[in-house]
Amino acid sequence: MTRDTKRSGFSLLIVGSLGVMFFWATDPRFGMFASEATGSPADAIRDAAVGTYVGLVGSGIVVLIGLWLLAKRAA
């Protein structure tokens, strides 16, 4: 495995992990920062659900690509 591939894998792993933490932390239901912009917590959860799920899945895909690059052997 070349150093560039390994470095790219580590970079994607770090960026994907930061993305997962960001979307988890900003989720009104599970996160640390509850949104008070809407009238009720139920509305905030409903409004943010799609964005949170898409962000978590996208970040998870980035993490998986990073892990795949790290596990890849040199040809």
PDB file with SEQRES, HELIX, SHEET and CRYST1 records, atoms N, CA, C and O in Angstrom:
SEQRES   1 A   75  MET THR ARG ASP THR LYS ARG SER GLY PHE SER LEU LEU          
SEQRES   2 A   75  ILE VAL GLY SER LEU GLY VAL MET PHE PHE TRP ALA THR          
SEQRES   3 A   75  ASP PRO ARG PHE GLY MET PHE ALA SER GLU ALA THR GLY          
SEQRES   4 A   75  SER PRO ALA ASP ALA ILE ARG ASP ALA ALA VAL GLY THR          
SEQRES   5 A   75  TYR VAL GLY LEU VAL GLY SER GLY ILE VAL VAL LEU ILE          
SEQRES   6 A   75  GLY LEU TRP LEU LEU ALA LYS ARG ALA ALA                      
HELIX    1 AA1 ARG A    3  ALA A   25  1                                  23    
HELIX    2 AA2 PRO A   41  ALA A   71  1                                  31    
CRYST1    1.000    1.000    1.000  90.00  90.00  90.00 P 1           1          
ATOM      1  N   MET A   1       0.847  -1.162   0.000  1.00  0.00           N  
ATOM      2  CA  MET A   1       0.000   0.000   0.000  1.00  0.00           C  
ATOM      3  C   MET A   1       0.901   1.236   0.000  1.00  0.00           C  
ATOM      4  O   MET A   1       1.877   1.310   0.747  1.00  0.00           O  
ATOM      5  N   THR A   2       0.570   2.165  -0.818  1.00  0.00           N  
ATOM      6  CA  THR A   2       1.369   3.381  -0.868  1.00  0.00           C  
ATOM      7  C   THR A   2       0.997   4.304   0.287  1.00  0.00           C  
ATOM      8  O   THR A   2      -0.073   4.190   0.884  1.00  0.00           O  
ATOM      9  N   ARG A   3       1.904   5.211   0.578  1.00  0.00           N  
ATOM     10  CA  ARG A   3       1.650   6.153   1.665  1.00  0.00           C  
ATOM     11  C   ARG A   3       0.487   7.071   1.350  1.00  0.00           C  
ATOM     12  O   ARG A   3      -0.256   7.471   2.246  1.00  0.00           O  
ATOM     13  N   ASP A   4       0.325   7.408   0.071  1.00  0.00           N  
ATOM     14  CA  ASP A   4      -0.785   8.298  -0.311  1.00  0.00           C  
ATOM     15  C   ASP A   4      -2.138   7.641  -0.051  1.00  0.00           C  
ATOM     16  O   ASP A   4      -3.065   8.292   0.431  1.00  0.00           O  
ATOM     17  N   THR A   5      -2.249   6.368  -0.366  1.00  0.00           N  
ATOM     18  CA  THR A   5      -3.502   5.655  -0.138  1.00  0.00           C  
ATOM     19  C   THR A   5      -3.789   5.549   1.349  1.00  0.00           C  
ATOM     20  O   THR A   5      -4.927   5.738   1.781  1.00  0.00           O  
ATOM     21  N   LYS A   6      -2.769   5.249   2.129  1.00  0.00           N  
ATOM     22  CA  LYS A   6      -2.947   5.138   3.569  1.00  0.00           C  
ATOM     23  C   LYS A   6      -3.318   6.496   4.182  1.00  0.00           C  
ATOM     24  O   LYS A   6      -4.184   6.571   5.054  1.00  0.00           O  
ATOM     25  N   ARG A   7      -2.663   7.556   3.723  1.00  0.00           N  
ATOM     26  CA  ARG A   7      -2.968   8.895   4.217  1.00  0.00           C  
ATOM     27  C   ARG A   7      -4.394   9.290   3.845  1.00  0.00           C  
ATOM     28  O   ARG A   7      -5.101   9.893   4.652  1.00  0.00           O  
ATOM     29  N   SER A   8      -4.814   8.956   2.639  1.00  0.00           N  
ATOM     30  CA  SER A   8      -6.186   9.252   2.220  1.00  0.00           C  
ATOM     31  C   SER A   8      -7.188   8.490   3.068  1.00  0.00           C  
ATOM     32  O   SER A   8      -8.225   9.036   3.444  1.00  0.00           O  
ATOM     33  N   GLY A   9      -6.889   7.231   3.375  1.00  0.00           N  
ATOM     34  CA  GLY A   9      -7.774   6.432   4.217  1.00  0.00           C  
ATOM     35  C   GLY A   9      -7.913   7.027   5.600  1.00  0.00           C  
ATOM     36  O   GLY A   9      -9.020   7.109   6.133  1.00  0.00           O  
ATOM     37  N   PHE A  10      -6.793   7.449   6.197  1.00  0.00           N  
ATOM     38  CA  PHE A  10      -6.847   8.079   7.525  1.00  0.00           C  
ATOM     39  C   PHE A  10      -7.622   9.394   7.468  1.00  0.00           C  
ATOM     40  O   PHE A  10      -8.413   9.687   8.364  1.00  0.00           O  
ATOM     41  N   SER A  11      -7.400  10.176   6.434  1.00  0.00           N  
ATOM     42  CA  SER A  11      -8.100  11.455   6.298  1.00  0.00           C  
ATOM     43  C   SER A  11      -9.606  11.246   6.185  1.00  0.00           C  
ATOM     44  O   SER A  11     -10.384  11.939   6.841  1.00  0.00           O  
ATOM     45  N   LEU A  12     -10.011  10.296   5.358  1.00  0.00           N  
ATOM     46  CA  LEU A  12     -11.443  10.015   5.210  1.00  0.00           C  
ATOM     47  C   LEU A  12     -12.033   9.469   6.503  1.00  0.00           C  
ATOM     48  O   LEU A  12     -13.171   9.788   6.847  1.00  0.00           O  
ATOM     49  N   LEU A  13     -11.284   8.664   7.210  1.00  0.00           N  
ATOM     50  CA  LEU A  13     -11.749   8.134   8.484  1.00  0.00           C  
ATOM     51  C   LEU A  13     -11.966   9.258   9.494  1.00  0.00           C  
ATOM     52  O   LEU A  13     -12.968   9.256  10.210  1.00  0.00           O  
ATOM     53  N   ILE A  14     -11.062  10.196   9.561  1.00  0.00           N  
ATOM     54  CA  ILE A  14     -11.183  11.311  10.495  1.00  0.00           C  
ATOM     55  C   ILE A  14     -12.334  12.229  10.105  1.00  0.00           C  
ATOM     56  O   ILE A  14     -13.142  12.614  10.951  1.00  0.00           O  
ATOM     57  N   VAL A  15     -12.408  12.583   8.814  1.00  0.00           N  
ATOM     58  CA  VAL A  15     -13.469  13.483   8.354  1.00  0.00           C  
ATOM     59  C   VAL A  15     -14.849  12.836   8.522  1.00  0.00           C  
ATOM     60  O   VAL A  15     -15.795  13.500   8.944  1.00  0.00           O  
ATOM     61  N   GLY A  16     -14.965  11.564   8.200  1.00  0.00           N  
ATOM     62  CA  GLY A  16     -16.240  10.867   8.378  1.00  0.00           C  
ATOM     63  C   GLY A  16     -16.645  10.773   9.831  1.00  0.00           C  
ATOM     64  O   GLY A  16     -17.822  10.926  10.159  1.00  0.00           O  
ATOM     65  N   SER A  17     -15.682  10.524  10.709  1.00  0.00           N  
ATOM     66  CA  SER A  17     -15.981  10.463  12.138  1.00  0.00           C  
ATOM     67  C   SER A  17     -16.416  11.822  12.675  1.00  0.00           C  
ATOM     68  O   SER A  17     -17.334  11.906  13.490  1.00  0.00           O  
ATOM     69  N   LEU A  18     -15.757  12.887  12.218  1.00  0.00           N  
ATOM     70  CA  LEU A  18     -16.173  14.231  12.616  1.00  0.00           C  
ATOM     71  C   LEU A  18     -17.576  14.542  12.110  1.00  0.00           C  
ATOM     72  O   LEU A  18     -18.357  15.192  12.806  1.00  0.00           O  
ATOM     73  N   GLY A  19     -17.903  14.082  10.900  1.00  0.00           N  
ATOM     74  CA  GLY A  19     -19.252  14.276  10.366  1.00  0.00           C  
ATOM     75  C   GLY A  19     -20.306  13.555  11.186  1.00  0.00           C  
ATOM     76  O   GLY A  19     -21.370  14.107  11.464  1.00  0.00           O  
ATOM     77  N   VAL A  20     -20.010  12.320  11.572  1.00  0.00           N  
ATOM     78  CA  VAL A  20     -20.949  11.569  12.410  1.00  0.00           C  
ATOM     79  C   VAL A  20     -21.159  12.288  13.736  1.00  0.00           C  
ATOM     80  O   VAL A  20     -22.294  12.432  14.193  1.00  0.00           O  
ATOM     81  N   MET A  21     -20.075  12.740  14.355  1.00  0.00           N  
ATOM     82  CA  MET A  21     -20.196  13.445  15.632  1.00  0.00           C  
ATOM     83  C   MET A  21     -20.969  14.755  15.479  1.00  0.00           C  
ATOM     84  O   MET A  21     -21.760  15.111  16.353  1.00  0.00           O  
ATOM     85  N   PHE A  22     -20.745  15.477  14.371  1.00  0.00           N  
ATOM     86  CA  PHE A  22     -21.466  16.727  14.146  1.00  0.00           C  
ATOM     87  C   PHE A  22     -22.965  16.484  14.021  1.00  0.00           C  
ATOM     88  O   PHE A  22     -23.758  17.149  14.687  1.00  0.00           O  
ATOM     89  N   PHE A  23     -23.357  15.534  13.173  1.00  0.00           N  
ATOM     90  CA  PHE A  23     -24.784  15.297  12.971  1.00  0.00           C  
ATOM     91  C   PHE A  23     -25.446  14.708  14.209  1.00  0.00           C  
ATOM     92  O   PHE A  23     -26.625  14.959  14.458  1.00  0.00           O  
ATOM     93  N   TRP A  24     -24.704  13.933  14.984  1.00  0.00           N  
ATOM     94  CA  TRP A  24     -25.263  13.416  16.230  1.00  0.00           C  
ATOM     95  C   TRP A  24     -25.418  14.534  17.253  1.00  0.00           C  
ATOM     96  O   TRP A  24     -26.436  14.598  17.942  1.00  0.00           O  
ATOM     97  N   ALA A  25     -24.428  15.416  17.364  1.00  0.00           N  
ATOM     98  CA  ALA A  25     -24.458  16.481  18.364  1.00  0.00           C  
ATOM     99  C   ALA A  25     -25.530  17.523  18.064  1.00  0.00           C  
ATOM    100  O   ALA A  25     -26.071  18.127  18.989  1.00  0.00           O  
ATOM    101  N   THR A  26     -25.845  17.743  16.801  1.00  0.00           N  
ATOM    102  CA  THR A  26     -26.824  18.765  16.454  1.00  0.00           C  
ATOM    103  C   THR A  26     -28.235  18.210  16.287  1.00  0.00           C  
ATOM    104  O   THR A  26     -29.151  18.961  15.949  1.00  0.00           O  
ATOM    105  N   ASP A  27     -28.428  16.924  16.515  1.00  0.00           N  
ATOM    106  CA  ASP A  27     -29.760  16.333  16.414  1.00  0.00           C  
ATOM    107  C   ASP A  27     -30.586  16.728  17.635  1.00  0.00           C  
ATOM    108  O   ASP A  27     -30.103  16.597  18.759  1.00  0.00           O  
ATOM    109  N   PRO A  28     -31.812  17.207  17.450  1.00  0.00           N  
ATOM    110  CA  PRO A  28     -32.624  17.636  18.593  1.00  0.00           C  
ATOM    111  C   PRO A  28     -33.009  16.495  19.538  1.00  0.00           C  
ATOM    112  O   PRO A  28     -33.245  16.738  20.721  1.00  0.00           O  
ATOM    113  N   ARG A  29     -33.074  15.284  19.052  1.00  0.00           N  
ATOM    114  CA  ARG A  29     -33.503  14.169  19.890  1.00  0.00           C  
ATOM    115  C   ARG A  29     -32.345  13.580  20.695  1.00  0.00           C  
ATOM    116  O   ARG A  29     -32.471  13.379  21.903  1.00  0.00           O  
ATOM    117  N   PHE A  30     -31.228  13.305  20.039  1.00  0.00           N  
ATOM    118  CA  PHE A  30     -30.126  12.611  20.686  1.00  0.00           C  
ATOM    119  C   PHE A  30     -28.941  13.511  21.016  1.00  0.00           C  
ATOM    120  O   PHE A  30     -28.092  13.143  21.828  1.00  0.00           O  
ATOM    121  N   GLY A  31     -28.877  14.663  20.408  1.00  0.00           N  
ATOM    122  CA  GLY A  31     -27.685  15.492  20.491  1.00  0.00           C  
ATOM    123  C   GLY A  31     -27.597  16.363  21.723  1.00  0.00           C  
ATOM    124  O   GLY A  31     -28.475  16.370  22.586  1.00  0.00           O  
ATOM    125  N   MET A  32     -26.493  17.103  21.770  1.00  0.00           N  
ATOM    126  CA  MET A  32     -26.223  17.972  22.907  1.00  0.00           C  
ATOM    127  C   MET A  32     -26.860  19.340  22.749  1.00  0.00           C  
ATOM    128  O   MET A  32     -27.151  19.999  23.747  1.00  0.00           O  
ATOM    129  N   PHE A  33     -27.081  19.779  21.527  1.00  0.00           N  
ATOM    130  CA  PHE A  33     -27.578  21.126  21.287  1.00  0.00           C  
ATOM    131  C   PHE A  33     -29.023  21.061  20.811  1.00  0.00           C  
ATOM    132  O   PHE A  33     -29.284  20.862  19.625  1.00  0.00           O  
ATOM    133  N   ALA A  34     -29.950  21.227  21.729  1.00  0.00           N  
ATOM    134  CA  ALA A  34     -31.362  21.183  21.373  1.00  0.00           C  
ATOM    135  C   ALA A  34     -31.751  22.485  20.691  1.00  0.00           C  
ATOM    136  O   ALA A  34     -31.393  23.571  21.147  1.00  0.00           O  
ATOM    137  N   SER A  35     -32.476  22.365  19.612  1.00  0.00           N  
ATOM    138  CA  SER A  35     -32.903  23.548  18.866  1.00  0.00           C  
ATOM    139  C   SER A  35     -34.108  24.172  19.558  1.00  0.00           C  
ATOM    140  O   SER A  35     -35.095  23.495  19.848  1.00  0.00           O  
ATOM    141  N   GLU A  36     -34.013  25.461  19.815  1.00  0.00           N  
ATOM    142  CA  GLU A  36     -35.123  26.168  20.443  1.00  0.00           C  
ATOM    143  C   GLU A  36     -35.781  27.139  19.477  1.00  0.00           C  
ATOM    144  O   GLU A  36     -36.568  27.992  19.889  1.00  0.00           O  
ATOM    145  N   ALA A  37     -35.463  27.014  18.195  1.00  0.00           N  
ATOM    146  CA  ALA A  37     -36.002  27.938  17.210  1.00  0.00           C  
ATOM    147  C   ALA A  37     -37.471  27.658  16.922  1.00  0.00           C  
ATOM    148  O   ALA A  37     -38.210  28.572  16.557  1.00  0.00           O  
ATOM    149  N   THR A  38     -37.901  26.428  17.078  1.00  0.00           N  
ATOM    150  CA  THR A  38     -39.296  26.094  16.790  1.00  0.00           C  
ATOM    151  C   THR A  38     -40.102  26.105  18.074  1.00  0.00           C  
ATOM    152  O   THR A  38     -39.548  26.190  19.171  1.00  0.00           O  
ATOM    153  N   GLY A  39     -41.401  26.020  17.929  1.00  0.00           N  
ATOM    154  CA  GLY A  39     -42.294  26.110  19.071  1.00  0.00           C  
ATOM    155  C   GLY A  39     -42.202  24.943  20.027  1.00  0.00           C  
ATOM    156  O   GLY A  39     -42.274  25.144  21.239  1.00  0.00           O  
ATOM    157  N   SER A  40     -42.045  23.732  19.527  1.00  0.00           N  
ATOM    158  CA  SER A  40     -42.024  22.571  20.411  1.00  0.00           C  
ATOM    159  C   SER A  40     -40.891  21.629  20.019  1.00  0.00           C  
ATOM    160  O   SER A  40     -40.434  21.640  18.876  1.00  0.00           O  
ATOM    161  N   PRO A  41     -40.442  20.820  20.967  1.00  0.00           N  
ATOM    162  CA  PRO A  41     -39.384  19.858  20.644  1.00  0.00           C  
ATOM    163  C   PRO A  41     -39.808  18.833  19.592  1.00  0.00           C  
ATOM    164  O   PRO A  41     -38.983  18.375  18.802  1.00  0.00           O  
ATOM    165  N   ALA A  42     -41.080  18.478  19.580  1.00  0.00           N  
ATOM    166  CA  ALA A  42     -41.561  17.510  18.588  1.00  0.00           C  
ATOM    167  C   ALA A  42     -41.431  18.070  17.172  1.00  0.00           C  
ATOM    168  O   ALA A  42     -41.079  17.340  16.245  1.00  0.00           O  
ATOM    169  N   ASP A  43     -41.712  19.354  17.005  1.00  0.00           N  
ATOM    170  CA  ASP A  43     -41.551  19.975  15.686  1.00  0.00           C  
ATOM    171  C   ASP A  43     -40.089  20.020  15.277  1.00  0.00           C  
ATOM    172  O   ASP A  43     -39.762  19.798  14.111  1.00  0.00           O  
ATOM    173  N   ALA A  44     -39.205  20.306  16.228  1.00  0.00           N  
ATOM    174  CA  ALA A  44     -37.770  20.353  15.927  1.00  0.00           C  
ATOM    175  C   ALA A  44     -37.256  18.985  15.506  1.00  0.00           C  
ATOM    176  O   ALA A  44     -36.453  18.882  14.579  1.00  0.00           O  
ATOM    177  N   ILE A  45     -37.708  17.940  16.173  1.00  0.00           N  
ATOM    178  CA  ILE A  45     -37.291  16.582  15.838  1.00  0.00           C  
ATOM    179  C   ILE A  45     -37.786  16.213  14.443  1.00  0.00           C  
ATOM    180  O   ILE A  45     -37.043  15.645  13.643  1.00  0.00           O  
ATOM    181  N   ARG A  46     -39.038  16.537  14.159  1.00  0.00           N  
ATOM    182  CA  ARG A  46     -39.605  16.212  12.849  1.00  0.00           C  
ATOM    183  C   ARG A  46     -38.907  16.988  11.735  1.00  0.00           C  
ATOM    184  O   ARG A  46     -38.644  16.434  10.668  1.00  0.00           O  
ATOM    185  N   ASP A  47     -38.609  18.250  11.970  1.00  0.00           N  
ATOM    186  CA  ASP A  47     -37.965  19.076  10.947  1.00  0.00           C  
ATOM    187  C   ASP A  47     -36.528  18.639  10.680  1.00  0.00           C  
ATOM    188  O   ASP A  47     -36.067  18.725   9.542  1.00  0.00           O  
ATOM    189  N   ALA A  48     -35.818  18.177  11.691  1.00  0.00           N  
ATOM    190  CA  ALA A  48     -34.397  17.851  11.540  1.00  0.00           C  
ATOM    191  C   ALA A  48     -34.134  16.385  11.219  1.00  0.00           C  
ATOM    192  O   ALA A  48     -32.994  16.023  10.929  1.00  0.00           O  
ATOM    193  N   ALA A  49     -35.144  15.543  11.263  1.00  0.00           N  
ATOM    194  CA  ALA A  49     -34.926  14.103  11.128  1.00  0.00           C  
ATOM    195  C   ALA A  49     -34.296  13.719   9.788  1.00  0.00           C  
ATOM    196  O   ALA A  49     -33.337  12.948   9.762  1.00  0.00           O  
ATOM    197  N   VAL A  50     -34.807  14.232   8.698  1.00  0.00           N  
ATOM    198  CA  VAL A  50     -34.306  13.842   7.374  1.00  0.00           C  
ATOM    199  C   VAL A  50     -32.853  14.285   7.207  1.00  0.00           C  
ATOM    200  O   VAL A  50     -32.018  13.507   6.745  1.00  0.00           O  
ATOM    201  N   GLY A  51     -32.553  15.510   7.573  1.00  0.00           N  
ATOM    202  CA  GLY A  51     -31.183  16.008   7.453  1.00  0.00           C  
ATOM    203  C   GLY A  51     -30.206  15.230   8.318  1.00  0.00           C  
ATOM    204  O   GLY A  51     -29.073  14.972   7.911  1.00  0.00           O  
ATOM    205  N   THR A  52     -30.651  14.855   9.520  1.00  0.00           N  
ATOM    206  CA  THR A  52     -29.793  14.076  10.410  1.00  0.00           C  
ATOM    207  C   THR A  52     -29.525  12.703   9.830  1.00  0.00           C  
ATOM    208  O   THR A  52     -28.383  12.243   9.835  1.00  0.00           O  
ATOM    209  N   TYR A  53     -30.548  12.045   9.334  1.00  0.00           N  
ATOM    210  CA  TYR A  53     -30.367  10.697   8.791  1.00  0.00           C  
ATOM    211  C   TYR A  53     -29.486  10.705   7.542  1.00  0.00           C  
ATOM    212  O   TYR A  53     -28.618   9.846   7.383  1.00  0.00           O  
ATOM    213  N   VAL A  54     -29.709  11.668   6.666  1.00  0.00           N  
ATOM    214  CA  VAL A  54     -28.887  11.762   5.452  1.00  0.00           C  
ATOM    215  C   VAL A  54     -27.438  12.068   5.823  1.00  0.00           C  
ATOM    216  O   VAL A  54     -26.517  11.491   5.245  1.00  0.00           O  
ATOM    217  N   GLY A  55     -27.232  12.958   6.770  1.00  0.00           N  
ATOM    218  CA  GLY A  55     -25.881  13.289   7.205  1.00  0.00           C  
ATOM    219  C   GLY A  55     -25.175  12.118   7.854  1.00  0.00           C  
ATOM    220  O   GLY A  55     -23.993  11.889   7.597  1.00  0.00           O  
ATOM    221  N   LEU A  56     -25.882  11.370   8.692  1.00  0.00           N  
ATOM    222  CA  LEU A  56     -25.280  10.202   9.336  1.00  0.00           C  
ATOM    223  C   LEU A  56     -24.933   9.116   8.328  1.00  0.00           C  
ATOM    224  O   LEU A  56     -23.866   8.507   8.412  1.00  0.00           O  
ATOM    225  N   VAL A  57     -25.821   8.870   7.380  1.00  0.00           N  
ATOM    226  CA  VAL A  57     -25.555   7.848   6.369  1.00  0.00           C  
ATOM    227  C   VAL A  57     -24.392   8.276   5.468  1.00  0.00           C  
ATOM    228  O   VAL A  57     -23.518   7.468   5.157  1.00  0.00           O  
ATOM    229  N   GLY A  58     -24.383   9.537   5.053  1.00  0.00           N  
ATOM    230  CA  GLY A  58     -23.288  10.028   4.216  1.00  0.00           C  
ATOM    231  C   GLY A  58     -21.957   9.973   4.938  1.00  0.00           C  
ATOM    232  O   GLY A  58     -20.951   9.575   4.350  1.00  0.00           O  
ATOM    233  N   SER A  59     -21.932  10.363   6.195  1.00  0.00           N  
ATOM    234  CA  SER A  59     -20.697  10.302   6.977  1.00  0.00           C  
ATOM    235  C   SER A  59     -20.268   8.853   7.202  1.00  0.00           C  
ATOM    236  O   SER A  59     -19.076   8.545   7.187  1.00  0.00           O  
ATOM    237  N   GLY A  60     -21.228   7.979   7.408  1.00  0.00           N  
ATOM    238  CA  GLY A  60     -20.908   6.558   7.554  1.00  0.00           C  
ATOM    239  C   GLY A  60     -20.291   5.978   6.294  1.00  0.00           C  
ATOM    240  O   GLY A  60     -19.383   5.151   6.367  1.00  0.00           O  
ATOM    241  N   ILE A  61     -20.776   6.404   5.148  1.00  0.00           N  
ATOM    242  CA  ILE A  61     -20.204   5.948   3.882  1.00  0.00           C  
ATOM    243  C   ILE A  61     -18.764   6.428   3.744  1.00  0.00           C  
ATOM    244  O   ILE A  61     -17.899   5.682   3.286  1.00  0.00           O  
ATOM    245  N   VAL A  62     -18.508   7.670   4.139  1.00  0.00           N  
ATOM    246  CA  VAL A  62     -17.138   8.200   4.081  1.00  0.00           C  
ATOM    247  C   VAL A  62     -16.226   7.401   5.004  1.00  0.00           C  
ATOM    248  O   VAL A  62     -15.088   7.102   4.640  1.00  0.00           O  
ATOM    249  N   VAL A  63     -16.713   7.051   6.197  1.00  0.00           N  
ATOM    250  CA  VAL A  63     -15.925   6.224   7.119  1.00  0.00           C  
ATOM    251  C   VAL A  63     -15.638   4.858   6.508  1.00  0.00           C  
ATOM    252  O   VAL A  63     -14.515   4.362   6.602  1.00  0.00           O  
ATOM    253  N   LEU A  64     -16.630   4.252   5.891  1.00  0.00           N  
ATOM    254  CA  LEU A  64     -16.435   2.938   5.273  1.00  0.00           C  
ATOM    255  C   LEU A  64     -15.431   2.992   4.124  1.00  0.00           C  
ATOM    256  O   LEU A  64     -14.630   2.071   3.964  1.00  0.00           O  
ATOM    257  N   ILE A  65     -15.464   4.048   3.331  1.00  0.00           N  
ATOM    258  CA  ILE A  65     -14.478   4.187   2.250  1.00  0.00           C  
ATOM    259  C   ILE A  65     -13.081   4.340   2.838  1.00  0.00           C  
ATOM    260  O   ILE A  65     -12.123   3.759   2.326  1.00  0.00           O  
ATOM    261  N   GLY A  66     -12.959   5.120   3.914  1.00  0.00           N  
ATOM    262  CA  GLY A  66     -11.669   5.267   4.573  1.00  0.00           C  
ATOM    263  C   GLY A  66     -11.155   3.948   5.120  1.00  0.00           C  
ATOM    264  O   GLY A  66      -9.971   3.639   4.989  1.00  0.00           O  
ATOM    265  N   LEU A  67     -12.041   3.163   5.737  1.00  0.00           N  
ATOM    266  CA  LEU A  67     -11.628   1.849   6.230  1.00  0.00           C  
ATOM    267  C   LEU A  67     -11.233   0.915   5.094  1.00  0.00           C  
ATOM    268  O   LEU A  67     -10.289   0.136   5.223  1.00  0.00           O  
ATOM    269  N   TRP A  68     -11.956   0.994   3.982  1.00  0.00           N  
ATOM    270  CA  TRP A  68     -11.622   0.165   2.826  1.00  0.00           C  
ATOM    271  C   TRP A  68     -10.244   0.522   2.278  1.00  0.00           C  
ATOM    272  O   TRP A  68      -9.469  -0.364   1.917  1.00  0.00           O  
ATOM    273  N   LEU A  69      -9.941   1.806   2.216  1.00  0.00           N  
ATOM    274  CA  LEU A  69      -8.624   2.235   1.741  1.00  0.00           C  
ATOM    275  C   LEU A  69      -7.508   1.770   2.695  1.00  0.00           C  
ATOM    276  O   LEU A  69      -6.416   1.411   2.254  1.00  0.00           O  
ATOM    277  N   LEU A  70      -7.793   1.782   3.995  1.00  0.00           N  
ATOM    278  CA  LEU A  70      -6.788   1.327   4.954  1.00  0.00           C  
ATOM    279  C   LEU A  70      -6.576  -0.181   4.885  1.00  0.00           C  
ATOM    280  O   LEU A  70      -5.465  -0.663   5.103  1.00  0.00           O  
ATOM    281  N   ALA A  71      -7.635  -0.924   4.582  1.00  0.00           N  
ATOM    282  CA  ALA A  71      -7.538  -2.381   4.529  1.00  0.00           C  
ATOM    283  C   ALA A  71      -7.030  -2.896   3.192  1.00  0.00           C  
ATOM    284  O   ALA A  71      -6.686  -4.072   3.071  1.00  0.00           O  
ATOM    285  N   LYS A  72      -6.980  -2.030   2.189  1.00  0.00           N  
ATOM    286  CA  LYS A  72      -6.563  -2.422   0.846  1.00  0.00           C  
ATOM    287  C   LYS A  72      -5.066  -2.745   0.825  1.00  0.00           C  
ATOM    288  O   LYS A  72      -4.257  -2.004   1.385  1.00  0.00           O  
ATOM    289  N   ARG A  73      -4.713  -3.829   0.192  1.00  0.00           N  
ATOM    290  CA  ARG A  73      -3.314  -4.227   0.082  1.00  0.00           C  
ATOM    291  C   ARG A  73      -2.729  -3.716  -1.227  1.00  0.00           C  
ATOM    292  O   ARG A  73      -3.448  -3.500  -2.203  1.00  0.00           O  
ATOM    293  N   ALA A  74      -1.424  -3.528  -1.233  1.00  0.00           N  
ATOM    294  CA  ALA A  74      -0.744  -3.080  -2.452  1.00  0.00           C  
ATOM    295  C   ALA A  74      -0.772  -4.187  -3.490  1.00  0.00           C  
ATOM    296  O   ALA A  74      -0.569  -5.359  -3.171  1.00  0.00           O  
ATOM    297  N   ALA A  75      -1.019  -3.813  -4.715  1.00  0.00           N  
ATOM    298  CA  ALA A  75      -1.105  -4.813  -5.775  1.00  0.00           C  
ATOM    299  C   ALA A  75       0.258  -5.102  -6.366  1.00  0.00           C  
ATOM    300  O   ALA A  75       0.374  -5.924  -7.276  1.00  0.00           O  
TER     301      ALA A  75                                                      
END                                                                             
